[in-house]
């Protein structure tokens, strides 16, 4: 599996590190991967493109 770099602001990365450790993940990267996989899976469960857009708007990803 290939890897890509993503930049996060320091405050968010500090939270990621804290919660990854508290939750028993082996690394912040593992925690981030799991969170993204869960979010993508919930979006993919949507019935239509319109429903996906509505969810993304609700999450603040698009306006």
PyMOL Python script that loads the backbone (N, CA, C, O; Angstrom):
from pymol import cmd

cmd.read_pdbstr("""\
ATOM      1  N   UNK A   1       0.854  -1.170   0.000  1.00  0.00           N
ATOM      2  CA  UNK A   1       0.000   0.000   0.000  1.00  0.00           C
ATOM      3  C   UNK A   1       0.900   1.233   0.000  1.00  0.00           C
ATOM      4  O   UNK A   1       1.835   1.325   0.795  1.00  0.00           O
ATOM      5  N   UNK A   2       0.617   2.171  -0.886  1.00  0.00           N
ATOM      6  CA  UNK A   2       1.357   3.418  -0.949  1.00  0.00           C
ATOM      7  C   UNK A   2       0.975   4.345   0.176  1.00  0.00           C
ATOM      8  O   UNK A   2      -0.070   4.181   0.807  1.00  0.00           O
ATOM      9  N   UNK A   3       1.807   5.300   0.420  1.00  0.00           N
ATOM     10  CA  UNK A   3       1.545   6.268   1.488  1.00  0.00           C
ATOM     11  C   UNK A   3       1.586   7.670   0.912  1.00  0.00           C
ATOM     12  O   UNK A   3       2.271   7.928  -0.078  1.00  0.00           O
ATOM     13  N   UNK A   4       0.852   8.568   1.537  1.00  0.00           N
ATOM     14  CA  UNK A   4       0.840   9.972   1.162  1.00  0.00           C
ATOM     15  C   UNK A   4       0.980  10.798   2.430  1.00  0.00           C
ATOM     16  O   UNK A   4       0.597  10.358   3.514  1.00  0.00           O
ATOM     17  N   UNK A   5       1.520  11.970   2.290  1.00  0.00           N
ATOM     18  CA  UNK A   5       1.655  12.867   3.431  1.00  0.00           C
ATOM     19  C   UNK A   5       0.489  13.835   3.456  1.00  0.00           C
ATOM     20  O   UNK A   5       0.046  14.324   2.417  1.00  0.00           O
ATOM     21  N   UNK A   6      -0.002  14.106   4.659  1.00  0.00           N
ATOM     22  CA  UNK A   6      -1.082  15.058   4.876  1.00  0.00           C
ATOM     23  C   UNK A   6      -0.623  16.002   5.976  1.00  0.00           C
ATOM     24  O   UNK A   6      -0.063  15.567   6.982  1.00  0.00           O
ATOM     25  N   UNK A   7      -0.857  17.273   5.786  1.00  0.00           N
ATOM     26  CA  UNK A   7      -0.480  18.259   6.804  1.00  0.00           C
ATOM     27  C   UNK A   7      -1.675  18.566   7.693  1.00  0.00           C
ATOM     28  O   UNK A   7      -2.779  18.820   7.212  1.00  0.00           O
ATOM     29  N   UNK A   8      -1.437  18.537   8.985  1.00  0.00           N
ATOM     30  CA  UNK A   8      -2.449  18.905   9.966  1.00  0.00           C
ATOM     31  C   UNK A   8      -1.877  20.030  10.824  1.00  0.00           C
ATOM     32  O   UNK A   8      -0.674  20.074  11.081  1.00  0.00           O
ATOM     33  N   UNK A   9      -2.753  20.941  11.264  1.00  0.00           N
ATOM     34  CA  UNK A   9      -2.217  21.981  12.132  1.00  0.00           C
ATOM     35  C   UNK A   9      -1.804  21.364  13.472  1.00  0.00           C
ATOM     36  O   UNK A   9      -2.287  20.297  13.850  1.00  0.00           O
ATOM     37  N   UNK A  10      -0.923  22.038  14.168  1.00  0.00           N
ATOM     38  CA  UNK A  10      -0.304  21.492  15.375  1.00  0.00           C
ATOM     39  C   UNK A  10      -1.331  21.126  16.439  1.00  0.00           C
ATOM     40  O   UNK A  10      -1.216  20.072  17.065  1.00  0.00           O
ATOM     41  N   UNK A  11      -2.321  21.964  16.653  1.00  0.00           N
ATOM     42  CA  UNK A  11      -3.329  21.684  17.683  1.00  0.00           C
ATOM     43  C   UNK A  11      -4.090  20.394  17.381  1.00  0.00           C
ATOM     44  O   UNK A  11      -4.331  19.580  18.273  1.00  0.00           O
ATOM     45  N   UNK A  12      -4.461  20.220  16.123  1.00  0.00           N
ATOM     46  CA  UNK A  12      -5.179  18.999  15.745  1.00  0.00           C
ATOM     47  C   UNK A  12      -4.272  17.781  15.903  1.00  0.00           C
ATOM     48  O   UNK A  12      -4.713  16.744  16.398  1.00  0.00           O
ATOM     49  N   UNK A  13      -3.025  17.892  15.493  1.00  0.00           N
ATOM     50  CA  UNK A  13      -2.099  16.762  15.615  1.00  0.00           C
ATOM     51  C   UNK A  13      -1.868  16.404  17.075  1.00  0.00           C
ATOM     52  O   UNK A  13      -1.734  15.228  17.412  1.00  0.00           O
ATOM     53  N   UNK A  14      -1.822  17.400  17.936  1.00  0.00           N
ATOM     54  CA  UNK A  14      -1.677  17.124  19.375  1.00  0.00           C
ATOM     55  C   UNK A  14      -2.868  16.318  19.884  1.00  0.00           C
ATOM     56  O   UNK A  14      -2.696  15.387  20.671  1.00  0.00           O
ATOM     57  N   UNK A  15      -4.064  16.668  19.444  1.00  0.00           N
ATOM     58  CA  UNK A  15      -5.266  15.913  19.833  1.00  0.00           C
ATOM     59  C   UNK A  15      -5.220  14.501  19.280  1.00  0.00           C
ATOM     60  O   UNK A  15      -5.555  13.544  19.978  1.00  0.00           O
ATOM     61  N   UNK A  16      -4.806  14.368  18.027  1.00  0.00           N
ATOM     62  CA  UNK A  16      -4.705  13.039  17.406  1.00  0.00           C
ATOM     63  C   UNK A  16      -3.768  12.159  18.224  1.00  0.00           C
ATOM     64  O   UNK A  16      -4.100  11.014  18.532  1.00  0.00           O
ATOM     65  N   UNK A  17      -2.609  12.685  18.574  1.00  0.00           N
ATOM     66  CA  UNK A  17      -1.635  11.912  19.358  1.00  0.00           C
ATOM     67  C   UNK A  17      -2.226  11.498  20.704  1.00  0.00           C
ATOM     68  O   UNK A  17      -2.078  10.352  21.129  1.00  0.00           O
ATOM     69  N   UNK A  18      -2.895  12.436  21.369  1.00  0.00           N
ATOM     70  CA  UNK A  18      -3.490  12.165  22.682  1.00  0.00           C
ATOM     71  C   UNK A  18      -4.535  11.054  22.596  1.00  0.00           C
ATOM     72  O   UNK A  18      -4.494  10.094  23.365  1.00  0.00           O
ATOM     73  N   UNK A  19      -5.473  11.190  21.654  1.00  0.00           N
ATOM     74  CA  UNK A  19      -6.558  10.225  21.574  1.00  0.00           C
ATOM     75  C   UNK A  19      -6.123   8.894  20.978  1.00  0.00           C
ATOM     76  O   UNK A  19      -6.701   7.855  21.299  1.00  0.00           O
ATOM     77  N   UNK A  20      -5.130   8.912  20.130  1.00  0.00           N
ATOM     78  CA  UNK A  20      -4.594   7.659  19.600  1.00  0.00           C
ATOM     79  C   UNK A  20      -3.996   6.832  20.735  1.00  0.00           C
ATOM     80  O   UNK A  20      -4.225   5.626  20.835  1.00  0.00           O
ATOM     81  N   UNK A  21      -3.235   7.497  21.574  1.00  0.00           N
ATOM     82  CA  UNK A  21      -2.616   6.801  22.706  1.00  0.00           C
ATOM     83  C   UNK A  21      -3.676   6.307  23.697  1.00  0.00           C
ATOM     84  O   UNK A  21      -3.622   5.167  24.159  1.00  0.00           O
ATOM     85  N   UNK A  22      -4.639   7.177  24.015  1.00  0.00           N
ATOM     86  CA  UNK A  22      -5.705   6.803  24.957  1.00  0.00           C
ATOM     87  C   UNK A  22      -6.523   5.620  24.450  1.00  0.00           C
ATOM     88  O   UNK A  22      -6.991   4.796  25.237  1.00  0.00           O
ATOM     89  N   UNK A  23      -6.691   5.542  23.133  1.00  0.00           N
ATOM     90  CA  UNK A  23      -7.525   4.502  22.539  1.00  0.00           C
ATOM     91  C   UNK A  23      -6.759   3.225  22.233  1.00  0.00           C
ATOM     92  O   UNK A  23      -7.347   2.232  21.804  1.00  0.00           O
ATOM     93  N   UNK A  24      -5.457   3.248  22.453  1.00  0.00           N
ATOM     94  CA  UNK A  24      -4.676   2.029  22.264  1.00  0.00           C
ATOM     95  C   UNK A  24      -4.173   1.787  20.853  1.00  0.00           C
ATOM     96  O   UNK A  24      -3.756   0.675  20.531  1.00  0.00           O
ATOM     97  N   UNK A  25      -4.204   2.806  20.005  1.00  0.00           N
ATOM     98  CA  UNK A  25      -3.670   2.654  18.653  1.00  0.00           C
ATOM     99  C   UNK A  25      -2.146   2.616  18.730  1.00  0.00           C
ATOM    100  O   UNK A  25      -1.549   3.203  19.632  1.00  0.00           O
ATOM    101  N   UNK A  26      -1.523   1.924  17.782  1.00  0.00           N
ATOM    102  CA  UNK A  26      -0.070   1.797  17.805  1.00  0.00           C
ATOM    103  C   UNK A  26       0.625   3.073  17.355  1.00  0.00           C
ATOM    104  O   UNK A  26       1.813   3.259  17.619  1.00  0.00           O
ATOM    105  N   UNK A  27      -0.108   3.958  16.673  1.00  0.00           N
ATOM    106  CA  UNK A  27       0.480   5.215  16.205  1.00  0.00           C
ATOM    107  C   UNK A  27      -0.626   6.205  15.860  1.00  0.00           C
ATOM    108  O   UNK A  27      -1.773   5.809  15.650  1.00  0.00           O
ATOM    109  N   UNK A  28      -0.289   7.483  15.801  1.00  0.00           N
ATOM    110  CA  UNK A  28      -1.277   8.466  15.346  1.00  0.00           C
ATOM    111  C   UNK A  28      -1.746   8.168  13.914  1.00  0.00           C
ATOM    112  O   UNK A  28      -2.911   8.388  13.583  1.00  0.00           O
ATOM    113  N   UNK A  29      -0.847   7.675  13.079  1.00  0.00           N
ATOM    114  CA  UNK A  29      -1.209   7.358  11.698  1.00  0.00           C
ATOM    115  C   UNK A  29      -2.276   6.265  11.633  1.00  0.00           C
ATOM    116  O   UNK A  29      -3.194   6.337  10.817  1.00  0.00           O
ATOM    117  N   UNK A  30      -2.152   5.247  12.502  1.00  0.00           N
ATOM    118  CA  UNK A  30      -3.149   4.182  12.542  1.00  0.00           C
ATOM    119  C   UNK A  30      -4.511   4.744  12.962  1.00  0.00           C
ATOM    120  O   UNK A  30      -5.540   4.374  12.398  1.00  0.00           O
ATOM    121  N   UNK A  31      -4.509   5.641  13.954  1.00  0.00           N
ATOM    122  CA  UNK A  31      -5.735   6.270  14.422  1.00  0.00           C
ATOM    123  C   UNK A  31      -6.393   7.089  13.309  1.00  0.00           C
ATOM    124  O   UNK A  31      -7.597   6.979  13.079  1.00  0.00           O
ATOM    125  N   UNK A  32      -5.600   7.905  12.626  1.00  0.00           N
ATOM    126  CA  UNK A  32      -6.118   8.734  11.525  1.00  0.00           C
ATOM    127  C   UNK A  32      -6.691   7.855  10.426  1.00  0.00           C
ATOM    128  O   UNK A  32      -7.780   8.130   9.921  1.00  0.00           O
ATOM    129  N   UNK A  33      -5.972   6.798  10.049  1.00  0.00           N
ATOM    130  CA  UNK A  33      -6.444   5.884   9.006  1.00  0.00           C
ATOM    131  C   UNK A  33      -7.788   5.285   9.400  1.00  0.00           C
ATOM    132  O   UNK A  33      -8.710   5.239   8.585  1.00  0.00           O
ATOM    133  N   UNK A  34      -7.905   4.825  10.646  1.00  0.00           N
ATOM    134  CA  UNK A  34      -9.158   4.229  11.102  1.00  0.00           C
ATOM    135  C   UNK A  34     -10.310   5.237  11.062  1.00  0.00           C
ATOM    136  O   UNK A  34     -11.411   4.910  10.620  1.00  0.00           O
ATOM    137  N   UNK A  35     -10.050   6.459  11.524  1.00  0.00           N
ATOM    138  CA  UNK A  35     -11.087   7.498  11.509  1.00  0.00           C
ATOM    139  C   UNK A  35     -11.545   7.796  10.082  1.00  0.00           C
ATOM    140  O   UNK A  35     -12.744   7.905   9.822  1.00  0.00           O
ATOM    141  N   UNK A  36     -10.602   7.927   9.169  1.00  0.00           N
ATOM    142  CA  UNK A  36     -10.958   8.215   7.773  1.00  0.00           C
ATOM    143  C   UNK A  36     -11.725   7.058   7.151  1.00  0.00           C
ATOM    144  O   UNK A  36     -12.698   7.277   6.430  1.00  0.00           O
ATOM    145  N   UNK A  37     -11.298   5.829   7.422  1.00  0.00           N
ATOM    146  CA  UNK A  37     -12.005   4.668   6.880  1.00  0.00           C
ATOM    147  C   UNK A  37     -13.444   4.623   7.367  1.00  0.00           C
ATOM    148  O   UNK A  37     -14.353   4.328   6.591  1.00  0.00           O
ATOM    149  N   UNK A  38     -13.663   4.917   8.667  1.00  0.00           N
ATOM    150  CA  UNK A  38     -15.020   4.927   9.211  1.00  0.00           C
ATOM    151  C   UNK A  38     -15.869   6.012   8.559  1.00  0.00           C
ATOM    152  O   UNK A  38     -17.025   5.772   8.212  1.00  0.00           O
ATOM    153  N   UNK A  39     -15.303   7.202   8.392  1.00  0.00           N
ATOM    154  CA  UNK A  39     -16.057   8.311   7.797  1.00  0.00           C
ATOM    155  C   UNK A  39     -16.394   8.021   6.340  1.00  0.00           C
ATOM    156  O   UNK A  39     -17.516   8.274   5.901  1.00  0.00           O
ATOM    157  N   UNK A  40     -15.439   7.494   5.595  1.00  0.00           N
ATOM    158  CA  UNK A  40     -15.681   7.158   4.187  1.00  0.00           C
ATOM    159  C   UNK A  40     -16.735   6.072   4.074  1.00  0.00           C
ATOM    160  O   UNK A  40     -17.599   6.142   3.200  1.00  0.00           O
ATOM    161  N   UNK A  41     -16.682   5.068   4.943  1.00  0.00           N
ATOM    162  CA  UNK A  41     -17.680   3.997   4.919  1.00  0.00           C
ATOM    163  C   UNK A  41     -19.080   4.546   5.174  1.00  0.00           C
ATOM    164  O   UNK A  41     -20.040   4.111   4.537  1.00  0.00           O
ATOM    165  N   UNK A  42     -19.206   5.496   6.098  1.00  0.00           N
ATOM    166  CA  UNK A  42     -20.537   6.053   6.377  1.00  0.00           C
ATOM    167  C   UNK A  42     -21.049   6.862   5.188  1.00  0.00           C
ATOM    168  O   UNK A  42     -22.248   6.865   4.910  1.00  0.00           O
ATOM    169  N   UNK A  43     -20.152   7.545   4.491  1.00  0.00           N
ATOM    170  CA  UNK A  43     -20.561   8.301   3.307  1.00  0.00           C
ATOM    171  C   UNK A  43     -20.946   7.354   2.175  1.00  0.00           C
ATOM    172  O   UNK A  43     -21.916   7.597   1.458  1.00  0.00           O
ATOM    173  N   UNK A  44     -20.182   6.276   2.020  1.00  0.00           N
ATOM    174  CA  UNK A  44     -20.463   5.317   0.950  1.00  0.00           C
ATOM    175  C   UNK A  44     -21.783   4.599   1.135  1.00  0.00           C
ATOM    176  O   UNK A  44     -22.354   4.098   0.166  1.00  0.00           O
ATOM    177  N   UNK A  45     -22.278   4.538   2.359  1.00  0.00           N
ATOM    178  CA  UNK A  45     -23.567   3.896   2.629  1.00  0.00           C
ATOM    179  C   UNK A  45     -24.742   4.722   2.128  1.00  0.00           C
ATOM    180  O   UNK A  45     -25.868   4.226   2.087  1.00  0.00           O
ATOM    181  N   UNK A  46     -24.508   5.950   1.752  1.00  0.00           N
ATOM    182  CA  UNK A  46     -25.568   6.832   1.275  1.00  0.00           C
ATOM    183  C   UNK A  46     -26.193   6.272   0.006  1.00  0.00           C
ATOM    184  O   UNK A  46     -25.537   5.589  -0.780  1.00  0.00           O
ATOM    185  N   UNK A  47     -27.467   6.573  -0.177  1.00  0.00           N
ATOM    186  CA  UNK A  47     -28.204   6.038  -1.314  1.00  0.00           C
ATOM    187  C   UNK A  47     -27.952   6.788  -2.611  1.00  0.00           C
ATOM    188  O   UNK A  47     -28.033   6.195  -3.687  1.00  0.00           O
ATOM    189  N   UNK A  48     -27.654   8.055  -2.536  1.00  0.00           N
ATOM    190  CA  UNK A  48     -27.540   8.836  -3.761  1.00  0.00           C
ATOM    191  C   UNK A  48     -26.452   9.890  -3.636  1.00  0.00           C
ATOM    192  O   UNK A  48     -25.981  10.192  -2.540  1.00  0.00           O
ATOM    193  N   UNK A  49     -26.067  10.438  -4.768  1.00  0.00           N
ATOM    194  CA  UNK A  49     -25.075  11.509  -4.777  1.00  0.00           C
ATOM    195  C   UNK A  49     -25.598  12.725  -4.006  1.00  0.00           C
ATOM    196  O   UNK A  49     -24.837  13.397  -3.310  1.00  0.00           O
ATOM    197  N   UNK A  50     -26.881  12.999  -4.130  1.00  0.00           N
ATOM    198  CA  UNK A  50     -27.480  14.132  -3.430  1.00  0.00           C
ATOM    199  C   UNK A  50     -27.394  13.935  -1.912  1.00  0.00           C
ATOM    200  O   UNK A  50     -27.120  14.883  -1.177  1.00  0.00           O
ATOM    201  N   UNK A  51     -27.629  12.704  -1.448  1.00  0.00           N
ATOM    202  CA  UNK A  51     -27.533  12.410  -0.025  1.00  0.00           C
ATOM    203  C   UNK A  51     -26.083  12.558   0.457  1.00  0.00           C
ATOM    204  O   UNK A  51     -25.841  13.043   1.562  1.00  0.00           O
ATOM    205  N   UNK A  52     -25.141  12.146  -0.362  1.00  0.00           N
ATOM    206  CA  UNK A  52     -23.723  12.307  -0.023  1.00  0.00           C
ATOM    207  C   UNK A  52     -23.384  13.780   0.113  1.00  0.00           C
ATOM    208  O   UNK A  52     -22.719  14.176   1.070  1.00  0.00           O
ATOM    209  N   UNK A  53     -23.840  14.609  -0.845  1.00  0.00           N
ATOM    210  CA  UNK A  53     -23.589  16.045  -0.783  1.00  0.00           C
ATOM    211  C   UNK A  53     -24.186  16.646   0.479  1.00  0.00           C
ATOM    212  O   UNK A  53     -23.571  17.498   1.121  1.00  0.00           O
ATOM    213  N   UNK A  54     -25.387  16.200   0.834  1.00  0.00           N
ATOM    214  CA  UNK A  54     -26.056  16.708   2.020  1.00  0.00           C
ATOM    215  C   UNK A  54     -25.248  16.369   3.277  1.00  0.00           C
ATOM    216  O   UNK A  54     -25.099  17.211   4.163  1.00  0.00           O
ATOM    217  N   UNK A  55     -24.728  15.141   3.357  1.00  0.00           N
ATOM    218  CA  UNK A  55     -23.911  14.749   4.500  1.00  0.00           C
ATOM    219  C   UNK A  55     -22.625  15.562   4.559  1.00  0.00           C
ATOM    220  O   UNK A  55     -22.223  16.014   5.631  1.00  0.00           O
ATOM    221  N   UNK A  56     -21.982  15.748   3.420  1.00  0.00           N
ATOM    222  CA  UNK A  56     -20.741  16.512   3.381  1.00  0.00           C
ATOM    223  C   UNK A  56     -20.977  17.964   3.780  1.00  0.00           C
ATOM    224  O   UNK A  56     -20.140  18.560   4.459  1.00  0.00           O
ATOM    225  N   UNK A  57     -22.109  18.543   3.367  1.00  0.00           N
ATOM    226  CA  UNK A  57     -22.446  19.895   3.787  1.00  0.00           C
ATOM    227  C   UNK A  57     -22.648  19.940   5.292  1.00  0.00           C
ATOM    228  O   UNK A  57     -22.180  20.859   5.965  1.00  0.00           O
ATOM    229  N   UNK A  58     -23.354  18.931   5.817  1.00  0.00           N
ATOM    230  CA  UNK A  58     -23.606  18.859   7.254  1.00  0.00           C
ATOM    231  C   UNK A  58     -22.328  18.750   8.065  1.00  0.00           C
ATOM    232  O   UNK A  58     -22.254  19.246   9.189  1.00  0.00           O
ATOM    233  N   UNK A  59     -21.327  18.104   7.499  1.00  0.00           N
ATOM    234  CA  UNK A  59     -20.042  17.960   8.168  1.00  0.00           C
ATOM    235  C   UNK A  59     -19.149  19.176   7.969  1.00  0.00           C
ATOM    236  O   UNK A  59     -18.095  19.285   8.595  1.00  0.00           O
ATOM    237  N   UNK A  60     -19.567  20.088   7.102  1.00  0.00           N
ATOM    238  CA  UNK A  60     -18.800  21.296   6.859  1.00  0.00           C
ATOM    239  C   UNK A  60     -17.712  21.144   5.827  1.00  0.00           C
ATOM    240  O   UNK A  60     -16.861  22.025   5.702  1.00  0.00           O
ATOM    241  N   UNK A  61     -17.709  20.045   5.074  1.00  0.00           N
ATOM    242  CA  UNK A  61     -16.677  19.827   4.071  1.00  0.00           C
ATOM    243  C   UNK A  61     -16.937  20.595   2.788  1.00  0.00           C
ATOM    244  O   UNK A  61     -15.999  20.978   2.088  1.00  0.00           O
ATOM    245  N   UNK A  62     -18.203  20.820   2.478  1.00  0.00           N
ATOM    246  CA  UNK A  62     -18.563  21.617   1.302  1.00  0.00           C
ATOM    247  C   UNK A  62     -19.639  22.609   1.712  1.00  0.00           C
ATOM    248  O   UNK A  62     -20.318  22.423   2.722  1.00  0.00           O
ATOM    249  N   UNK A  63     -19.790  23.671   0.915  1.00  0.00           N
ATOM    250  CA  UNK A  63     -20.812  24.666   1.248  1.00  0.00           C
ATOM    251  C   UNK A  63     -21.795  24.815   0.117  1.00  0.00           C
ATOM    252  O   UNK A  63     -22.730  25.610   0.212  1.00  0.00           O
TER     253      UNK A  63
END
""", "prot")
cmd.dss("prot")
cmd.show_as("cartoon", "prot")
cmd.util.cbc("prot")
cmd.orient("prot")
